[in-house]
């Protein structure tokens, strides 16, 4: 099973006409190699089937299956049979701003944070919609498709409203074992998440975060782990790595500068952390994507042009 994808898809190539929220409908989706994104992605299957491979393994998905991927989580499509999907994508920065309140909801908090961020999920989660709710979701997604390419600014509130409705439907269909342990978030957790999501490159320490959240450090670790699925400093590390992968692909900045920009000024430490997560050095990661970047961009543009 590959530890890194063959392709890295960027927002500007997949959604050149959209701002922070976008959706497309892809009919007869082709087989597609392992790839990741620098944005959040929700994939809703409305017809057909395929064999989908992720860091969790291989599984056949069909009508009603929904996959959720955080930035950096890879997946691939093979054996596609009349596959039709909606791809709904949004900037992860929304999680620290407009959507930050969702962590206080037991189901939404698990949908976007605690389940995909748990160590066993690798930024990926799945659920299945019943037929009636799938139809409701399709209606919302069609509206998102239309509005997301109309204007980069005029329909921002409308897009947010549609996205919130969609996420609400998905959250109600989490597996029973996922919702049975749901708890309401403590305000201290909400504060900590927003601090990290809004500025992952800041030199945060557990003591600093706990002071801003008005709780003792050990207590913050327990609270945060229950809600987000991992300790606050582990969450900070993941957000920094998500930012690092984007900078490595989108810029020509030296590795040492990228490490400093994401909050790790010690280049050796940055390289060790990156290698532990992705199985290769930052330089090797960049070189790998330089070899396929042109192909990735062309493929993304072709996929974008298949909007229905």
JOTA-V330358 format. One record per pair of residues at least 12 apart in sequence whose ideal C-beta (glycine too) atoms are under 7 Angstrom apart, sorted by sequence separation. I is the first residue (numbers start at 1). J is the second residue. D is the distance in Angstrom with one decimal. If there is no record, write none. Layout:
<<I,J,D> <I,J,D>>
This chain:
<<49,61,6.5> <147,159,5.5> <220,232,6.3> <255,267,6.3> <270,282,7.0> <49,62,4.0> <195,209,6.4> <244,258,5.9> <247,261,6.3> <52,67,6.9> <144,159,6.6> <45,61,5.6> <47,63,5.8> <45,62,6.2> <46,63,6.3> <95,112,6.4> <192,209,5.2> <195,212,6.0> <45,63,5.7> <55,73,6.8> <144,162,5.1> <244,262,4.8> <45,64,6.7> <55,74,6.6> <143,162,5.5> <243,262,4.8> <45,65,4.8> <54,74,6.9> <54,75,4.6> <71,92,5.4> <191,212,6.2> <192,213,5.1> <44,66,5.2> <53,75,6.5> <140,162,5.3> <191,213,4.6> <240,262,4.4> <43,66,6.8> <52,75,5.9> <53,76,4.5> <209,232,5.6> <240,263,5.2> <42,66,6.6> <43,67,4.4> <240,264,6.9> <258,282,6.9> <52,77,6.0> <53,78,6.9> <140,165,5.5> <141,166,6.9> <188,213,3.8> <7,33,6.2> <9,35,5.8> <42,68,5.5> <140,166,4.9> <188,214,6.4> <206,232,6.4> <6,33,4.7> <8,35,6.8> <11,38,6.3> <50,77,4.9> <51,78,4.8> <188,215,4.7> <206,233,5.7> <255,282,4.9> <6,34,5.1> <7,35,3.8> <8,36,5.9> <9,37,4.8> <10,38,5.6> <11,39,5.3> <41,69,4.6> <50,78,6.7> <51,79,4.4> <192,220,6.6> <255,283,5.8> <5,34,4.1> <6,35,6.6> <50,79,5.9> <137,166,6.0> <5,35,4.7> <40,70,6.3> <50,80,4.2> <244,274,6.4> <5,36,4.6> <40,71,6.7> <50,81,6.8> <2,34,5.4> <37,69,6.9> <39,71,6.1> <48,80,7.0> <49,81,5.2> <137,169,5.5> <188,220,6.1> <192,224,6.0> <204,236,5.8> <38,71,5.4> <48,81,5.3> <50,83,4.8> <136,169,6.2> <241,274,6.7> <37,71,6.3> <48,82,3.6> <49,83,6.5> <189,223,5.3> <248,282,5.8> <47,82,6.3> <48,83,3.9> <188,223,6.0> <189,224,5.3> <193,228,6.8> <36,72,5.4> <48,84,5.6> <133,169,5.5> <200,236,6.3> <237,273,6.7> <241,277,5.3> <36,73,6.2> <47,84,4.0> <186,223,4.9> <248,285,5.8> <36,74,4.3> <46,84,5.1> <189,227,4.7> <244,282,6.9> <248,286,4.6> <35,74,6.2> <46,85,6.7> <189,228,6.8> <196,235,6.1> <200,239,3.9> <201,240,6.9> <34,74,5.1> <45,85,5.3> <46,86,6.4> <133,173,6.6> <192,232,5.4> <196,236,5.2> <200,240,5.1> <249,289,5.3> <35,76,7.0> <44,85,6.3> <34,76,4.2> <43,85,5.4> <44,86,4.5> <185,227,4.9> <197,239,6.7> <201,243,6.9> <33,76,5.6> <127,170,6.3> <183,226,6.3> <196,239,5.7> <200,243,5.7> <32,76,6.3> <43,87,5.8> <129,173,5.5> <183,227,6.9> <32,77,4.5> <128,173,6.6> <31,77,5.6> <41,87,6.2> <42,88,4.4> <70,116,5.2> <127,173,4.9> <31,78,5.2> <127,174,5.6> <29,77,6.4> <41,89,4.9> <68,116,6.0> <127,175,6.6> <31,80,5.3> <40,89,6.3> <73,122,6.1> <30,80,6.2> <39,89,5.0> <40,90,5.1> <73,123,3.3> <29,80,5.6> <39,90,6.5> <72,123,6.0> <73,124,4.8> <39,91,5.9> <40,92,5.3> <39,92,6.5> <70,123,3.9> <88,141,6.1> <28,82,6.3> <29,83,4.1> <69,123,6.3> <28,83,6.8> <29,84,6.7> <69,124,5.7> <86,141,4.3> <28,84,7.0> <29,85,5.6> <88,144,6.1> <111,167,6.5> <27,84,5.1> <68,125,4.8> <26,84,6.9> <26,85,5.5> <67,126,5.5> <108,167,6.3> <111,170,6.0> <66,126,6.8> <111,171,4.5> <201,261,6.0> <203,263,6.4> <25,86,5.5> <26,87,6.6> <65,126,6.6> <66,127,5.1> <201,262,5.2> <202,263,6.6> <98,160,5.9> <200,262,6.9> <201,263,4.3> <23,86,6.0> <24,87,5.2> <65,128,5.5> <66,129,6.1> <108,171,4.8> <111,174,6.3> <115,178,5.8> <200,263,6.5> <23,87,6.5> <64,128,5.1> <107,171,3.8> <110,174,6.2> <23,88,4.4> <64,129,4.8> <107,172,6.6> <56,122,6.5> <22,89,5.4> <55,122,3.8> <107,174,6.1> <56,124,5.9> <110,178,5.7> <5,74,3.8> <21,90,4.6> <55,124,6.2> <110,179,7.0> <20,90,6.0> <54,124,5.1> <64,134,5.3> <20,91,4.1> <107,179,5.8> <110,182,6.1> <90,163,6.3> <15,89,6.9> <20,94,6.2> <107,182,6.0> <106,182,3.3> <109,185,5.6> <106,183,6.1> <88,166,6.5> <106,184,5.9> <104,184,6.6> <104,185,4.6> <103,185,5.0> <103,189,6.5> <104,190,5.8> <103,190,5.2> <100,190,6.8> <103,193,5.4> <46,138,6.0> <44,137,6.0> <100,193,6.8> <100,194,4.9> <44,141,6.5> <96,194,5.2> <96,197,2.6> <97,198,6.9> <95,197,5.3> <96,198,4.3> <66,170,6.0> <117,228,6.0> <118,229,3.9> <119,230,6.6> <117,229,4.8> <118,230,6.6> <114,227,6.0> <117,230,5.7> <114,228,5.3> <115,229,6.8> <113,228,4.8> <114,229,3.7> <113,229,6.7> <23,141,5.4> <109,227,5.9> <117,235,6.7> <25,145,5.8> <23,144,3.7> <24,145,6.1> <117,238,6.8> <23,145,4.7> <103,227,6.7> <23,148,5.6> <22,148,4.0> <21,148,6.0> <18,148,4.5> <18,149,6.2> <17,149,4.5> <19,152,4.2> <18,152,6.8> <19,153,6.6> <19,156,6.7> <21,159,4.3> <21,160,6.9> <21,163,5.6> <92,242,7.0> <145,307,6.6> <72,241,6.9> <72,242,5.2> <71,242,4.5> <72,245,5.6> <38,246,4.5> <10,249,7.0> <10,250,6.6> <8,249,5.2> <4,278,5.6> <3,278,6.4> <4,279,6.6> <3,279,4.0> <4,280,6.7> <26,303,6.5> <24,304,6.7> <26,306,5.5> <4,285,6.9> <8,289,5.2> <27,308,5.6> <25,307,6.5> <24,307,4.9> <25,308,4.4> <4,288,6.9> <13,297,4.9> <7,292,5.9> <6,292,6.1> <14,300,4.8> <9,296,6.3> <13,300,4.2> <8,296,6.1> <13,301,6.1> <16,304,7.0> <7,296,4.2> <14,303,7.0> <15,304,6.8> <14,304,5.8> <9,300,5.1> <7,299,6.9>>
